[in-house]
Amino acid sequence: MTDVLPPIEALRRIAFLLERAHEPTYRVRAFRSAAAMLDALPPGDLERRAAAGTLESIKGIGKVTALVVREALAGEVPVYLRRLEDTAGTPVAEGGAELRAALRGDLHTHSDWSDGGSPPREMALAARALGHEYVALTDHSPRLTVANGLSVDRLMRQLDLVAEINEELAPFRVLTGIEVDINEDGSLDQTEEVLERLDVVVASVHSKLRSPASQMTPRMLAAIQNPHTDVLGHCTGRNVTSGGRGGRTRPESEFNADAVFAACAEHGVAVEVNSRPERLDPPKRLLRLALEAGCVFSIDTDAHAPGQLDWQPFGCERAAACAVPAERVVNTWPLEQLLEWTRT
């Protein structure tokens, strides 16, 4: 049975479940924006407005969100929330439950500092609620202007914010990080000094994904050999459905997988098992190849919203199907062991 939640928490829970179900962004935003507006009201004002029937005069509050608030204030589970909970009782993906239970964190997430939809603190609270001990905040690097990539100055300011969040939420830990673009020459799209300061560096290709293998392979190898690279993100760059962030399917990039995974194993770079339902990257045949090459892995969500943090079972199911052992998944490791690995 669904617990009765205060109005603002009920709105946030609805948004979480909509994100988890990959519902349109505008629908999610309606509930998150309503929660934010109500949270800014003076104490007692929400109850007074509800009693006076003026909730909908508040900017961002419509008929549906107002009804949720009134039902929650009456001590009821809002009908909208109850229906979502009733359809959210099954696992996101079958299988991989044991591997999911072993995970301690998520090493690839985005906030509203780049192209995510929620502030870092909200992402951290959602990760903690899912049972994580840590989560890496890996917003995009400067080159990806379409995703509002972080300049050095903005990233430095984000590090200060992360420090404040960690002081508030300890022992839970937000790891400083970045999803850094792999440039066409294989260099990383951020300064050495900045990368040295971060806990986790996910390196990913986001441009010229249709380049021939003769160009893509050396590009990826150079990034893997960079001592700051910890995780090779969504290595094929594919989109298997048209429901993803790009809105269309995309084939796998071409590269010499034997050479790339051998380099990952040699340099201690984790191959990401990306859990986004439109990516499911790498495909199982390459996941098995990476396992045979001796690679370690990181099962990540690439979440751009709090509800998407609950997508890890997608990756866990695929990793379990390929017999990836938990001890080879770096985000099953205790924080101290993980950070020792990223710093070597």
KALINLIN-V834905 format. One record per residue. N is the residue number from 1. RES is the residue in one small letter. OMEGA is omega in radians with two decimals (none if undefined). NEAR is the number of other ideal C-beta (glycine too) atoms within 12 Angstrom. D_FIRST is the distance of its C-alpha to the first C-alpha in Angstrom with 2 decimals. Layout:
n: [N;N]
res: [RES;RES]
omega: [OMEGA;OMEGA]
near: [NEAR;NEAR]
d_first: [D_FIRST;D_FIRST]
//
This chain:
n: [1;2;3;4;5;6;7;8;9;10;11;12;13;14;15;16;17;18;19;20;21;22;23;24;25;26;27;28;29;30;31;32;33;34;35;36;37;38;39;40;41;42;43;44;45;46;47;48;49;50;51;52;53;54;55;56;57;58;59;60;61;62;63;64;65;66;67;68;69;70;71;72;73;74;75;76;77;78;79;80;81;82;83;84;85;86;87;88;89;90;91;92;93;94;95;96;97;98;99;100;101;102;103;104;105;106;107;108;109;110;111;112;113;114;115;116;117;118;119;120;121;122;123;124;125;126;127;128;129;130;131;132;133;134;135;136;137;138;139;140;141;142;143;144;145;146;147;148;149;150;151;152;153;154;155;156;157;158;159;160;161;162;163;164;165;166;167;168;169;170;171;172;173;174;175;176;177;178;179;180;181;182;183;184;185;186;187;188;189;190;191;192;193;194;195;196;197;198;199;200;201;202;203;204;205;206;207;208;209;210;211;212;213;214;215;216;217;218;219;220;221;222;223;224;225;226;227;228;229;230;231;232;233;234;235;236;237;238;239;240;241;242;243;244;245;246;247;248;249;250;251;252;253;254;255;256;257;258;259;260;261;262;263;264;265;266;267;268;269;270;271;272;273;274;275;276;277;278;279;280;281;282;283;284;285;286;287;288;289;290;291;292;293;294;295;296;297;298;299;300;301;302;303;304;305;306;307;308;309;310;311;312;313;314;315;316;317;318;319;320;321;322;323;324;325;326;327;328;329;330;331;332;333;334;335;336;337;338;339;340;341;342;343;344]
res: [m;t;d;v;l;p;p;i;e;a;l;r;r;i;a;f;l;l;e;r;a;h;e;p;t;y;r;v;r;a;f;r;s;a;a;a;m;l;d;a;l;p;p;g;d;l;e;r;r;a;a;a;g;t;l;e;s;i;k;g;i;g;k;v;t;a;l;v;v;r;e;a;l;a;g;e;v;p;v;y;l;r;r;l;e;d;t;a;g;t;p;v;a;e;g;g;a;e;l;r;a;a;l;r;g;d;l;h;t;h;s;d;w;s;d;g;g;s;p;p;r;e;m;a;l;a;a;r;a;l;g;h;e;y;v;a;l;t;d;h;s;p;r;l;t;v;a;n;g;l;s;v;d;r;l;m;r;q;l;d;l;v;a;e;i;n;e;e;l;a;p;f;r;v;l;t;g;i;e;v;d;i;n;e;d;g;s;l;d;q;t;e;e;v;l;e;r;l;d;v;v;v;a;s;v;h;s;k;l;r;s;p;a;s;q;m;t;p;r;m;l;a;a;i;q;n;p;h;t;d;v;l;g;h;c;t;g;r;n;v;t;s;g;g;r;g;g;r;t;r;p;e;s;e;f;n;a;d;a;v;f;a;a;c;a;e;h;g;v;a;v;e;v;n;s;r;p;e;r;l;d;p;p;k;r;l;l;r;l;a;l;e;a;g;c;v;f;s;i;d;t;d;a;h;a;p;g;q;l;d;w;q;p;f;g;c;e;r;a;a;a;c;a;v;p;a;e;r;v;v;n;t;w;p;l;e;q;l;l;e;w;t;r;t]
omega: [-3.13;3.11;3.04;-3.11;2.97;-3.04;-3.09;3.11;3.10;3.10;-3.14;3.11;3.08;3.12;3.14;-3.10;3.07;3.09;-3.13;-3.14;3.11;3.10;-3.10;-3.09;-3.08;-3.14;3.11;-3.06;-3.14;-3.11;3.12;3.12;3.11;3.13;-3.13;3.14;-3.13;-3.14;-3.11;-3.13;3.05;3.13;3.10;-3.07;3.14;-3.14;3.13;-3.13;3.12;3.14;-3.12;-3.14;-3.07;-3.13;-3.04;3.04;3.09;3.12;3.10;3.12;3.12;-3.08;-3.07;-3.12;3.09;3.11;3.08;-3.13;-3.11;3.14;3.13;3.10;3.13;3.13;3.14;2.95;-3.12;-3.10;-3.14;3.14;-3.10;3.12;3.10;3.13;-3.12;-3.14;-3.12;-3.05;3.13;3.13;3.09;3.09;3.13;3.10;3.08;-3.08;-3.13;3.12;3.10;-3.14;-3.12;-3.10;3.12;-3.08;-3.06;-3.02;-3.14;3.13;-3.12;3.12;3.12;3.01;2.98;-3.07;3.03;-3.05;-3.05;3.14;-3.14;-3.12;3.14;3.07;3.14;3.14;3.12;3.12;3.11;-3.14;3.10;3.11;3.13;3.03;3.14;3.05;3.11;3.06;-3.00;3.09;-3.00;3.13;-2.94;-3.03;-3.09;-3.07;3.13;3.12;3.12;-3.12;-3.00;2.96;3.10;-3.10;-3.14;3.13;3.10;3.09;3.09;3.11;3.08;3.11;3.12;3.11;3.12;3.13;-3.13;3.09;-3.13;-2.97;-3.12;0.22;3.04;-3.03;2.93;3.13;3.07;-3.08;3.14;2.84;-3.00;3.10;2.97;-3.13;-3.07;3.11;3.12;3.08;-3.13;-3.01;3.05;-3.07;3.11;-3.10;3.14;-3.12;3.14;-3.08;-2.98;3.10;-3.04;3.08;3.03;-3.13;-3.05;3.01;3.11;-3.06;3.13;-3.09;3.14;3.10;3.10;-3.13;-3.14;3.08;-3.08;-3.07;3.11;3.09;-3.14;-3.13;3.13;3.13;3.13;-3.12;3.09;-3.06;3.14;-3.09;3.10;-3.04;3.01;-3.03;3.09;-2.86;-3.13;3.14;-3.03;2.88;-3.07;3.08;3.11;-3.11;-3.10;-3.08;3.11;3.09;-3.13;3.08;3.14;-3.13;3.10;2.97;3.14;3.07;3.11;-3.03;3.12;-3.11;-3.11;-3.11;3.05;3.12;3.10;3.13;-3.11;-3.03;3.09;3.10;-3.14;3.00;-3.12;2.89;-3.05;-2.99;3.14;-3.04;3.11;3.13;-3.06;-2.97;0.07;3.04;-3.01;-3.12;3.11;3.07;3.10;3.13;3.11;3.10;3.12;-3.14;3.12;-3.11;2.86;-3.01;2.99;-3.13;-2.98;3.14;-2.98;-3.03;3.04;3.13;-3.07;-3.11;-3.14;3.06;3.13;3.11;-3.09;3.10;3.06;3.12;3.14;3.13;-3.11;3.10;3.12;3.13;3.11;3.07;3.05;-3.13;-3.08;-3.08;3.08;3.12;-2.94;-3.14;2.82;-3.06;3.00;-3.06;-3.10;3.13;3.13;-3.10;3.05;3.12;-3.10;-3.07;3.12;none]
near: [8;24;16;19;26;24;39;28;26;38;42;35;36;44;39;39;35;35;37;36;26;26;24;15;25;13;26;33;26;27;45;35;27;38;36;26;29;35;23;16;25;11;10;10;19;30;21;16;24;28;15;14;12;18;34;21;15;27;15;25;31;22;14;24;38;31;27;40;43;29;28;37;25;19;14;21;26;34;20;33;35;25;18;30;25;15;15;23;14;12;19;31;26;15;20;31;19;18;34;36;19;27;41;35;42;52;55;51;52;44;42;28;36;37;29;37;36;39;27;41;27;35;45;38;24;40;44;28;21;33;20;37;29;41;48;49;47;51;46;40;42;27;28;27;17;15;30;22;30;40;24;22;13;23;36;22;18;35;28;17;27;38;22;18;30;26;16;18;26;16;16;28;33;45;44;36;50;53;50;43;39;47;25;22;18;27;24;39;39;39;21;17;12;27;31;18;26;41;34;45;44;51;49;45;44;32;25;19;29;18;20;15;21;12;24;31;28;24;40;44;33;27;41;39;26;30;20;36;41;48;48;51;49;42;47;38;39;28;26;27;18;13;19;25;28;21;13;14;16;24;15;26;34;24;35;24;32;19;24;40;35;24;33;40;25;17;31;27;42;42;52;51;55;47;43;39;31;28;38;34;40;41;26;23;17;35;35;23;28;40;29;20;27;20;40;38;47;53;47;48;50;44;48;35;42;44;38;46;44;35;43;49;32;38;46;39;29;40;45;32;23;31;19;36;17;25;14;30;42;43;49;35;27;18;29;15;20;34;25;15;26;36;20;13]
d_first: [0.00;3.81;6.42;9.37;12.23;15.95;17.56;19.35;16.51;14.46;17.65;18.10;14.69;15.54;18.94;17.77;15.83;18.90;21.20;19.44;19.92;23.54;23.49;26.68;27.50;28.25;24.74;23.30;26.10;25.32;22.03;23.52;26.64;24.90;23.04;26.43;28.26;25.99;26.06;29.86;30.04;31.61;29.47;28.55;29.73;26.37;25.64;29.23;29.14;25.93;27.60;30.78;29.20;30.74;27.86;29.27;32.58;31.16;32.20;29.44;27.14;26.99;25.47;22.19;21.67;22.90;20.38;17.52;19.25;19.83;16.29;15.13;18.17;17.28;14.14;11.94;9.71;12.66;12.93;14.46;11.72;9.00;11.64;12.39;9.06;9.15;12.64;12.33;10.69;14.25;16.77;19.15;21.94;22.45;24.46;25.46;22.41;24.87;26.82;23.88;22.94;26.58;26.69;27.18;27.63;28.62;32.29;32.37;30.60;31.85;31.48;32.93;36.17;36.96;35.04;31.43;29.35;28.05;29.87;30.22;28.27;25.20;25.55;25.99;22.89;20.79;22.65;22.08;18.31;18.50;20.38;23.86;26.80;28.92;29.18;32.48;33.20;35.60;36.60;39.50;43.19;45.86;47.18;44.00;44.73;42.51;39.55;41.02;42.01;42.68;46.27;47.41;47.22;43.67;42.51;44.22;42.42;39.10;40.00;40.44;36.99;35.45;37.30;35.79;32.22;32.90;34.29;31.16;28.57;30.56;30.16;28.26;31.05;31.71;34.62;37.37;38.15;39.28;39.14;42.89;44.72;47.20;50.38;52.71;54.97;52.13;52.11;48.93;48.33;48.37;50.97;51.47;51.16;47.72;46.39;47.73;45.52;42.19;39.83;38.88;40.89;39.50;42.44;41.94;44.19;43.37;46.76;49.24;46.75;49.18;51.98;53.82;53.05;56.41;55.10;51.41;52.00;54.28;52.07;49.03;51.21;52.58;49.12;48.02;51.21;50.54;49.76;47.01;44.89;41.90;39.82;41.07;38.50;37.67;41.08;41.70;40.36;39.14;36.67;35.55;33.90;34.91;31.50;32.29;33.61;37.11;36.14;38.20;38.67;41.05;42.87;43.13;45.79;48.73;49.67;51.04;47.84;49.85;51.57;48.50;46.38;49.43;49.79;46.14;46.63;49.95;48.78;45.37;43.47;39.96;39.27;36.07;33.47;32.18;28.60;28.78;28.11;31.37;33.37;32.31;35.49;37.51;37.53;37.23;40.99;41.59;38.76;40.52;43.82;42.62;41.35;44.76;46.47;44.88;42.65;39.68;36.61;34.01;30.70;29.86;27.80;30.53;27.67;28.77;25.46;22.53;20.15;22.98;22.88;20.12;22.79;24.35;23.03;25.45;28.29;27.17;27.10;30.63;31.93;30.74;32.34;35.55;35.34;35.20;34.86;32.56;35.62;37.12;34.22;35.20;31.78;30.81;33.63;33.41;34.34;37.85;38.62;37.35;39.49;42.46;42.22;42.02;44.97;47.27]
//
